[in-house]
Amino acid sequence: MNANIPYMLSVSNLHRILDAIQRAGAPEVFHLDFLRDLGFKGSNDRGAVKILKYLGMLDESGRPLAPYREFMDHNKAKRVLASRIKVAFDDLFTADRNANTKSVEHLKGWFKTKTGAGDAVAQKLASTFRSLAAYGDFSAPTNVDQVDSSTTESTKSSSETQEDATSSNPCHSTQLIMHESRASSQGL
Protein backbone atom coordinates (compact mmCIF):
# COMPACT_ATOMS: atom_id res chain seq x y z
CA MET A 1 0.00 0.00 0.00
CA ASN A 2 1.24 3.43 -0.93
CA ALA A 3 1.67 5.68 2.14
CA ASN A 4 0.51 8.74 0.12
CA ILE A 5 -3.14 7.97 0.56
CA PRO A 6 -5.57 10.54 -0.85
CA TYR A 7 -8.55 11.71 1.17
CA MET A 8 -11.55 13.97 0.89
CA LEU A 9 -11.89 17.07 3.04
CA SER A 10 -15.55 16.14 3.47
CA VAL A 11 -17.15 12.82 2.55
CA SER A 12 -20.69 14.21 2.47
CA ASN A 13 -20.87 13.92 -1.35
CA LEU A 14 -18.77 10.78 -1.83
CA HIS A 15 -21.68 8.35 -2.21
CA ARG A 16 -23.46 10.77 -4.53
CA ILE A 17 -20.31 11.03 -6.67
CA LEU A 18 -20.11 7.23 -6.87
CA ASP A 19 -23.80 7.07 -7.82
CA ALA A 20 -23.29 9.75 -10.51
CA ILE A 21 -20.38 7.80 -12.02
CA GLN A 22 -22.72 4.84 -12.51
CA ARG A 23 -25.34 6.97 -14.25
CA ALA A 24 -22.92 8.74 -16.59
CA GLY A 25 -21.01 7.40 -19.55
CA ALA A 26 -17.31 6.73 -19.19
CA PRO A 27 -15.35 9.88 -20.01
CA GLU A 28 -12.26 9.78 -22.15
CA VAL A 29 -10.48 11.40 -19.21
CA PHE A 30 -11.90 11.82 -15.70
CA HIS A 31 -10.67 15.18 -14.41
CA LEU A 32 -12.08 18.07 -12.39
CA ASP A 33 -14.11 19.34 -15.36
CA PHE A 34 -15.87 15.98 -15.63
CA LEU A 35 -16.51 16.00 -11.88
CA ARG A 36 -18.08 19.45 -12.30
CA ASP A 37 -20.14 18.12 -15.24
CA LEU A 38 -21.48 15.46 -12.86
CA GLY A 39 -22.66 18.32 -10.64
CA PHE A 40 -19.88 18.40 -8.05
CA LYS A 41 -18.33 21.84 -8.15
CA GLY A 42 -17.17 22.18 -4.53
CA SER A 43 -13.52 22.14 -3.53
CA ASN A 44 -14.34 19.39 -0.98
CA ASP A 45 -15.17 17.04 -3.87
CA ARG A 46 -11.87 17.35 -5.74
CA GLY A 47 -10.26 14.53 -3.79
CA ALA A 48 -12.56 12.06 -5.54
CA VAL A 49 -10.36 12.08 -8.65
CA LYS A 50 -7.24 11.14 -6.67
CA ILE A 51 -9.19 8.48 -4.77
CA LEU A 52 -10.36 6.87 -8.01
CA LYS A 53 -6.73 6.80 -9.19
CA TYR A 54 -5.59 5.32 -5.87
CA LEU A 55 -8.25 2.62 -6.15
CA GLY A 56 -6.93 1.69 -9.60
CA MET A 57 -10.08 2.77 -11.39
CA LEU A 58 -8.30 5.53 -13.33
CA ASP A 59 -4.76 5.58 -14.66
CA GLU A 60 -2.40 8.42 -13.68
CA SER A 61 -3.63 10.59 -16.55
CA GLY A 62 -7.27 10.05 -15.48
CA ARG A 63 -8.27 7.59 -18.18
CA PRO A 64 -10.84 5.03 -16.95
CA LEU A 65 -9.52 1.50 -16.54
CA ALA A 66 -11.44 -1.80 -16.62
CA PRO A 67 -12.49 -1.59 -12.92
CA TYR A 68 -14.06 1.83 -13.61
CA ARG A 69 -16.11 0.37 -16.44
CA GLU A 70 -17.12 -2.61 -14.28
CA PHE A 71 -18.12 -0.18 -11.53
CA MET A 72 -20.52 1.52 -13.94
CA ASP A 73 -22.65 -1.67 -13.92
CA HIS A 74 -25.20 -1.16 -11.11
CA ASN A 75 -25.29 -4.92 -10.49
CA LYS A 76 -21.55 -5.13 -9.82
CA ALA A 77 -20.64 -1.66 -8.58
CA LYS A 78 -20.53 -2.29 -4.84
CA ARG A 79 -18.61 -5.57 -5.20
CA VAL A 80 -16.15 -3.97 -7.63
CA LEU A 81 -15.55 -1.13 -5.18
CA ALA A 82 -15.01 -3.57 -2.30
CA SER A 83 -12.47 -5.46 -4.40
CA ARG A 84 -10.60 -2.27 -5.32
CA ILE A 85 -10.60 -1.14 -1.67
CA LYS A 86 -9.05 -4.46 -0.62
CA VAL A 87 -6.32 -4.08 -3.22
CA ALA A 88 -5.58 -0.40 -2.52
CA PHE A 89 -5.62 -0.84 1.26
CA ASP A 90 -3.99 -4.26 1.33
CA ASP A 91 -1.83 -3.45 4.39
CA LEU A 92 -4.90 -2.44 6.36
CA PHE A 93 -6.72 -5.66 5.43
CA THR A 94 -3.61 -7.68 6.28
CA ALA A 95 -3.66 -6.10 9.74
CA ASP A 96 -7.41 -6.63 10.12
CA ARG A 97 -9.49 -8.71 7.69
CA ASN A 98 -12.60 -6.86 8.85
CA ALA A 99 -11.15 -3.37 8.46
CA ASN A 100 -14.22 -2.37 6.47
CA THR A 101 -16.35 -2.73 9.61
CA LYS A 102 -14.15 -0.67 11.95
CA SER A 103 -15.05 2.72 13.33
CA VAL A 104 -13.48 5.95 12.14
CA GLU A 105 -11.78 6.30 15.54
CA HIS A 106 -10.23 2.81 15.28
CA LEU A 107 -9.11 3.46 11.70
CA LYS A 108 -7.69 6.86 12.61
CA GLY A 109 -5.07 5.19 14.84
CA TRP A 110 -4.03 2.83 12.06
CA PHE A 111 -3.72 5.65 9.51
CA LYS A 112 -1.66 7.76 11.95
CA THR A 113 0.75 4.88 12.43
CA LYS A 114 0.95 3.96 8.74
CA THR A 115 1.31 7.45 7.30
CA GLY A 116 2.75 9.48 10.17
CA ALA A 117 -0.09 11.96 9.68
CA GLY A 118 -1.38 14.20 12.45
CA ASP A 119 -4.82 13.88 14.02
CA ALA A 120 -6.70 16.05 11.50
CA VAL A 121 -5.35 14.28 8.39
CA ALA A 122 -5.68 10.82 9.97
CA GLN A 123 -9.30 11.67 10.76
CA LYS A 124 -9.93 12.58 7.10
CA LEU A 125 -8.16 9.44 5.88
CA ALA A 126 -10.23 7.27 8.22
CA SER A 127 -13.47 9.06 7.27
CA THR A 128 -12.74 8.64 3.57
CA PHE A 129 -11.93 4.95 3.96
CA ARG A 130 -15.00 4.37 6.14
CA SER A 131 -17.28 6.09 3.63
CA LEU A 132 -15.85 4.06 0.74
CA ALA A 133 -16.18 0.85 2.77
CA ALA A 134 -19.77 1.68 3.68
CA TYR A 135 -20.60 1.97 -0.03
CA GLY A 136 -18.82 -1.27 -0.99
CA ASP A 137 -20.28 -4.77 -0.71
CA PHE A 138 -17.85 -6.95 1.20
CA SER A 139 -20.36 -9.75 1.80
CA ALA A 140 -19.73 -11.59 -1.46
CA PRO A 141 -16.32 -12.95 -2.41
CA THR A 142 -14.48 -10.45 -4.55
CA ASN A 143 -12.10 -11.18 -7.41
CA VAL A 144 -9.22 -10.64 -4.99
CA ASP A 145 -10.65 -13.28 -2.63
CA GLN A 146 -11.15 -15.71 -5.50
CA VAL A 147 -7.63 -15.17 -6.84
CA ASP A 148 -6.16 -15.54 -3.37
CA SER A 149 -8.03 -18.80 -2.69
CA SER A 150 -7.19 -20.32 -6.08
CA THR A 151 -3.54 -19.34 -5.68
CA THR A 152 -3.52 -20.80 -2.18
CA GLU A 153 -5.16 -24.02 -3.37
CA SER A 154 -2.72 -24.50 -6.26
CA THR A 155 0.25 -23.78 -3.98
CA LYS A 156 -1.16 -26.16 -1.37
CA SER A 157 -1.72 -28.90 -3.96
CA SER A 158 1.79 -28.45 -5.31
CA SER A 159 3.39 -28.59 -1.86
CA GLU A 160 1.22 -31.58 -0.84
CA THR A 161 2.32 -33.42 -3.98
CA GLN A 162 5.96 -32.70 -3.15
CA GLU A 163 5.43 -33.77 0.47
CA ASP A 164 3.77 -37.02 -0.60
CA ALA A 165 6.57 -37.76 -3.01
CA THR A 166 9.34 -36.92 -0.56
CA SER A 167 7.80 -38.71 2.43
CA SER A 168 7.44 -41.96 0.51
CA ASN A 169 10.91 -41.78 -1.00
CA PRO A 170 13.68 -40.16 1.08
CA CYS A 171 16.09 -40.38 -1.89
CA HIS A 172 13.69 -38.34 -3.97
CA SER A 173 13.77 -35.68 -1.24
CA THR A 174 17.54 -35.37 -1.56
CA GLN A 175 17.32 -35.31 -5.35
CA LEU A 176 14.64 -32.63 -5.24
CA ILE A 177 16.70 -30.45 -2.91
CA MET A 178 19.80 -30.90 -5.09
CA HIS A 179 17.80 -30.12 -8.24
CA GLU A 180 16.27 -26.97 -6.67
CA SER A 181 19.69 -25.89 -5.40
CA ARG A 182 21.25 -26.39 -8.84
CA ALA A 183 18.39 -24.50 -10.54
CA SER A 184 18.69 -21.53 -8.17
CA SER A 185 22.48 -21.36 -8.59
CA GLN A 186 22.02 -21.27 -12.35
CA GLY A 187 19.52 -18.41 -12.01
CA LEU A 188 16.52 -20.46 -13.15
N, C-alpha and C positions, 0 to 999 in steps of 0.2 A: 504494500500500500504506500502510495506517495504521501509524504508528510505535509505537502502543500495542498491541503484539502480546501476546496472552495466552500463558501457558505452564503446564505442569504441574510441580509440585515433584518428582514422580517419574513416569516414564512406564511403570512396571512393569505397570500395569493398563490402559493406553490401548487396546491391541488387544482386550483382553477387554471393555472398555466398548463399543468399536465393534461387536464381535460380538454383544453383548447388545442393542444398539439394533436390529440386524437381526432378532433373534428376537422382540422385543417389538412390540406394536402402537404406533402413533404416539400419543403423549399429546396432550391438548389443549394443555398447556403443559409444556415440559421444564425442570424446575427441580431443585434439590438433593433434594427429596423423591422425585422420579421416579428420580433417580440412585441414591438409597438403595433404592428399590423394585427396581431392577435388581441390587442386591446390592453396591453400591459405597458404603460408609459412611465410608471414610477421608477425612481432610482433604486428603490428596495427590490425591484424585480430583476434587475440586471444580472444578479448572481446566477440566475437560472441557466444562462448560456454556459457559464463555466461548469456548473454542476452537470449539465448534459454531456459536456466533454469529459469530465472526470468519470462519469458513469460509462463511458465508451459508447455513447449513443451518437456523438458527433466526433468527427476527426478534428485535429487542431485548427484547421481552417474554417470549421463550422459546417462542413458537409455532412449530411445525415448518413449514418452507417446502417448496416442490416438491423441491429437492435432497435434503432429509431423507427424503422419501417415496421418491424414486428410490434412495437409499442403502439403504433397507430391503429392496430386491430383491437377493437374494444373487448373482444373475447380473450385476448392474450395479454393485454396491457399490464395488468397488475402483477401477473406472474413474470413477465419480461422485466419489469422494474425490480422485482424482488431478486431475480437472477443477477441483474446488473449491480445491484446494491451489494450482494454477496461477493461479487468479483472485486468491485472497487474498494470495499471495506473488508478485504480478506483478513487482515490482521485483527480487526475487531471481532470478526466471527470465529477466528481461531482462538481468541481469548475467551469468548462466550458465544456458544452456538445459538443462543437465544437473544442475541444483542438487539434484535428488532423489537423485542418486548420490553426492554429496559426503559426506565424513566430518564427524562432529560438530565436530572441531577446525577444519576448514576453514570450516564454517558459523558457528562461534563468532566468528571474525574479522569475517565479514560482518555478523552481528547486532550486534556491538559498534559497528561503524562506523555502521550504519543507525539504531540506537536510542540510542546513547550509553550503553548499559548497561555495568556493570562485569562482571568475569570470571564471577562466580557466576550472575548473571541471564542473561548471554549464553550460558553453558553450558546452562542450562535451556531457553532459547529454541531453541538448536541441537538439543538432545536431543529436544524436543517435535516440532520440524519433521522431524527425521530419523526418528522413530518413525512419524509420520503418513505420510511419504513411503514408508517401508518397507511400510506397509499398502496404500498405493495402487498401482494398476496404470497405469504410465506407458507401457506398451508399445504400447497401442492408441491411435489418435487419439482425443482427447477432444472434447467439444462445442466447447471453446475453440479447439482446433486447427482444427476444421472451420470454425468461424465466421471465424477469422483467414484461412484459406486462401481461402474464398469471397469475403471482403471484399477480399483482395489481388487475386484474379483479376478481380473486377468493376472494381476501381480500375484495374488494369493494362489491361483491355480498353478502358475508357473513355479512358485516357490514350493508348493506342495508336491508337484511332480518331481522337482529336484530332490526334495527331502525323501520321497518314497524311493527314488532311484539310489540315493546315497545310503539310506538306512539299510537297504537290502543288499548292497554291494559296497563294502568299505573301500575296495580298490577303485571303484568308480568315483568315490568321493575324492580320493587323492588325485586321480586323473582330471577330474573336473576342476579342482583347485589349481593344478599345474596348468591346465588349458587356459583358465581365466587369467592366471598370472602372466602367462606368455602373451595372451591377447592384449592385456593392459600395458605390458612393457613394449609392445610393438605399436601402441597407439591406436588399437582397434576398438 
